[in-house]
Amino acid sequence: FAAVGVPALKGNVGFAAWNALCATLALFVVERVGRKPLFLSCLAAMTASCAGIALTSLIPGLSDATRQGLVIAGLACFVLTFQLGPGPLFFILATEIFPPALREVGCGLTNVLQFALNFGINLGYPSAVAAVGQGVVFAGFAGFGVGSLAALQAMLSPSSASAHGKAHDEAAADSD
């Protein structure tokens, strides 16, 4: 924030307020758009935000203040789309990507993986930026987003859901 003339405390408080506003907005959007389309479109927008942040390092002739202003705008877009989609919908949709027989273990492992990745990113981000630069780190985030989007698109597709429903029906029939 300092690079664009905003004191760190004011910038952090402002971003926290933005985060809360975006999370509140999700309450009104999810029912209108639907869980799966909202999750996938927001994940795509988050990925685009990371790619945009990565690209700021490639634009020649930008002042540091302009570059950092673009990064902050990209982060604000990321926060908005995270809070509208993957933030509140992660746990709901995690139950839908696993067949019933694997749902409990799958959701548990997905939660552990999410925590481990979050921890690793928070711990490793400063060192990664120092080693390879912010643009490369965010390009990696964008690449991870593309892979996640492709995988989730397949897992949340109607054909995948019907296969899980069939497995559920077969498991219910076996238990009778």
C-alpha positions as CSV (number, residue, x, y, z in Angstrom):
1,F,0.0,0.0,0.0
2,A,2.9,2.3,0.7
3,A,3.9,2.3,-2.9
4,V,0.6,4.0,-3.8
5,G,0.7,6.4,-0.9
6,V,-1.6,4.6,1.4
7,P,-0.4,3.9,5.0
8,A,-0.2,0.2,5.7
9,L,-2.8,0.3,8.5
10,K,-5.3,2.2,6.4
11,G,-4.7,-0.1,3.5
12,N,-5.2,-3.2,5.6
13,V,-8.3,-1.9,7.3
14,G,-9.7,-0.8,3.9
15,F,-9.1,-4.2,2.5
16,A,-10.7,-5.9,5.5
17,A,-13.8,-3.7,5.0
18,W,-13.8,-4.6,1.3
19,N,-13.6,-8.3,2.2
20,A,-16.5,-8.0,4.6
21,L,-18.6,-6.1,2.0
22,C,-17.9,-8.7,-0.7
23,A,-18.8,-11.6,1.7
24,T,-22.1,-9.8,2.5
25,L,-22.8,-9.4,-1.2
26,A,-22.5,-13.1,-1.7
27,L,-25.7,-13.6,0.4
28,F,-27.7,-11.8,-2.3
29,V,-26.0,-13.3,-5.4
30,V,-25.8,-17.0,-4.8
31,E,-29.5,-17.7,-5.0
32,R,-29.9,-15.7,-8.2
33,V,-27.0,-17.3,-10.0
34,G,-26.8,-20.8,-8.6
35,R,-24.0,-22.4,-6.6
36,K,-22.1,-24.2,-9.4
37,P,-22.2,-21.5,-12.1
38,L,-21.3,-18.9,-9.5
39,F,-18.4,-21.0,-8.1
40,L,-17.0,-21.7,-11.5
41,S,-17.4,-18.2,-12.9
42,C,-15.8,-16.7,-9.8
43,L,-12.9,-19.2,-9.9
44,A,-12.3,-18.1,-13.6
45,A,-12.4,-14.5,-12.5
46,M,-10.0,-15.2,-9.6
47,T,-7.6,-16.9,-12.1
48,A,-7.9,-13.9,-14.5
49,S,-7.1,-11.6,-11.5
50,C,-3.9,-13.6,-10.8
51,A,-3.0,-13.5,-14.5
52,G,-3.6,-9.8,-14.6
53,I,-1.4,-9.3,-11.5
54,A,1.3,-11.4,-13.2
55,L,1.1,-9.3,-16.4
56,T,1.7,-6.1,-14.5
57,S,5.3,-7.1,-14.1
58,L,5.7,-7.3,-17.9
59,I,4.3,-3.9,-18.8
60,P,7.3,-1.7,-19.6
61,G,7.5,1.9,-18.5
62,L,5.0,1.7,-15.6
63,S,5.9,3.7,-12.5
64,D,6.1,1.7,-9.3
65,A,3.0,3.5,-8.0
66,T,1.0,2.6,-11.1
67,R,2.2,-1.0,-11.1
68,Q,1.3,-1.4,-7.4
69,G,-2.1,0.4,-8.0
70,L,-2.8,-2.2,-10.7
71,V,-1.8,-5.0,-8.3
72,I,-4.1,-3.7,-5.6
73,A,-6.9,-3.5,-8.1
74,G,-6.2,-7.1,-9.1
75,L,-6.2,-8.2,-5.5
76,A,-9.5,-6.3,-4.9
77,C,-11.0,-8.2,-7.9
78,F,-9.6,-11.5,-6.5
79,V,-11.2,-10.8,-3.1
80,L,-14.5,-9.9,-4.6
81,T,-14.7,-13.0,-6.7
82,F,-13.4,-15.3,-3.9
83,Q,-16.0,-14.0,-1.5
84,L,-18.8,-14.4,-4.0
85,G,-17.8,-17.9,-5.0
86,P,-15.2,-20.3,-3.6
87,G,-15.1,-18.6,-0.2
88,P,-18.7,-19.3,0.9
89,L,-19.4,-22.2,-1.4
90,F,-16.3,-24.4,-0.9
91,F,-17.7,-26.7,1.8
92,I,-21.1,-27.0,0.1
93,L,-19.7,-28.0,-3.3
94,A,-17.0,-30.2,-1.7
95,T,-19.9,-32.5,-0.7
96,E,-21.1,-32.7,-4.3
97,I,-17.9,-33.7,-6.0
98,F,-17.6,-37.0,-4.2
99,P,-19.8,-40.1,-4.5
100,P,-21.7,-40.8,-1.4
101,A,-19.5,-43.7,-0.3
102,L,-16.4,-41.4,-0.3
103,R,-18.0,-38.2,0.7
104,E,-16.9,-38.1,4.3
105,V,-13.3,-39.0,3.7
106,G,-13.2,-36.9,0.5
107,C,-14.5,-33.8,2.2
108,G,-12.1,-34.3,5.1
109,L,-9.1,-34.7,2.8
110,T,-10.2,-31.8,0.7
111,N,-10.4,-29.6,3.8
112,V,-6.9,-30.7,5.0
113,L,-5.5,-30.0,1.5
114,Q,-7.1,-26.6,1.5
115,F,-5.6,-25.8,4.9
116,A,-2.2,-27.1,3.9
117,L,-2.1,-25.1,0.7
118,N,-3.3,-22.0,2.5
119,F,-0.6,-22.5,5.1
120,G,2.1,-23.1,2.5
121,I,1.2,-20.1,0.5
122,N,1.2,-17.8,3.5
123,L,4.5,-19.2,4.7
124,G,6.2,-19.4,1.3
125,Y,4.9,-16.3,-0.5
126,P,7.5,-13.8,0.8
127,S,10.4,-16.1,0.0
128,A,8.9,-17.0,-3.4
129,V,8.5,-13.4,-4.4
130,A,12.0,-12.6,-3.3
131,A,13.4,-15.5,-5.3
132,V,11.5,-15.3,-8.6
133,G,9.4,-12.1,-8.4
134,Q,5.8,-11.3,-7.9
135,G,4.9,-11.8,-11.6
136,V,6.2,-15.4,-11.7
137,V,4.4,-16.2,-8.4
138,F,1.1,-14.9,-9.6
139,A,1.6,-16.7,-13.0
140,G,1.9,-19.8,-10.9
141,F,-1.3,-19.0,-9.0
142,A,-3.0,-18.4,-12.4
143,G,-1.8,-21.8,-13.7
144,F,-3.1,-23.5,-10.5
145,G,-6.4,-21.7,-11.1
146,V,-6.6,-23.0,-14.7
147,G,-5.9,-26.5,-13.5
148,S,-8.4,-26.2,-10.7
149,L,-11.1,-24.8,-13.0
150,A,-10.6,-27.7,-15.5
151,A,-10.8,-30.3,-12.7
152,L,-13.8,-28.7,-11.0
153,Q,-15.6,-28.2,-14.3
154,A,-15.4,-32.0,-14.9
155,M,-16.3,-32.9,-11.3
156,L,-19.3,-30.6,-11.1
157,S,-20.6,-31.4,-14.6
158,P,-24.1,-32.9,-14.9
159,S,-22.8,-36.2,-16.1
160,S,-20.5,-36.5,-13.0
161,A,-23.4,-35.6,-10.8
162,S,-25.6,-38.2,-12.4
163,A,-22.9,-40.8,-11.9
164,H,-22.7,-39.9,-8.3
165,G,-26.5,-40.1,-8.0
166,K,-26.4,-43.6,-9.6
167,A,-23.7,-44.7,-7.2
168,H,-25.9,-43.3,-4.3
169,D,-28.9,-45.2,-5.6
170,E,-26.9,-48.4,-6.0
171,A,-25.5,-48.0,-2.4
172,A,-29.0,-47.4,-1.1
173,A,-30.3,-50.5,-2.9
174,D,-27.5,-52.6,-1.5
175,S,-28.2,-51.6,2.1
176,D,-31.9,-52.5,1.9
